[in-house]
């Protein structure tokens, strides 16, 4: 009854199944390992942000360019505050508000975006306290330029004058008449009654969409493996039924030969 398993057609089916199942399991396991690596990366980055707050600050120039190793590190810079901007639609502790962003013009001529704090409500320049005058030294957590559309970063345009949707050198350079560092800092202690903005973990180190895509792909590959097994048993069962019917004379041999 099972002699059909020795036919060339079934040899091809069996070889495909024997190759497809390990491949699907391997790919599913690899995607799962990628998800687990992102989870661990997220934990490490979160812990690093906490640790960096208690480390001694380093000069800004020693920490640039910003990468996973320097993001969240305490940086210090000296200069004079210049143009002030508001960053609307920023949530903090479940409340909507806005960042107060002031450009610190350093001795090198470039400006460092400094988030001096967060205020609740709609972005309103009248609510934002003026920056201190004269030469100041700031200390805060170093952050990479934001990308519009990222978590918590507005991608909408057409904002009123004096506002920016993202703290990005690519956008800020169009709003101020001087060069801008491809980085920013958030002060550990906010100015003038504002709330300090906590540092974020580095990009690609959190449980973002990419992480959950890896988890979704894991499920897909394991489902594919199960589907291959299911289809093999379905074909086998159907072939056996045709073989039995043929032995009983219920199905012509030529009909059986073309059955799938």
Secondary structure, DSSP 4 states (H G I P E B T S, - for coil): -GGGGGSHHHHHHHHHHHHHHHHHHHHHHHHHHHHHHHHHHHHHHHHHHHHHTTSPPEEHHHHPSP-TTTTT-EEEEEEEEEEEEEEEEEEETTEEEEEEEEEEEETTS-EEEEEEEEEESS--TTTSPPPPPSEEEEEEEEEPPP-TTSTT------PPTTB-SS--HHHHTTTSSS-EEEEEEEESS-STTPBPPPPPPPTTSSS-HHHHHHHHHHHHHHHHHHHHHHHHHHHHHHHHHHHHHHHTTSS-HHHHHT--
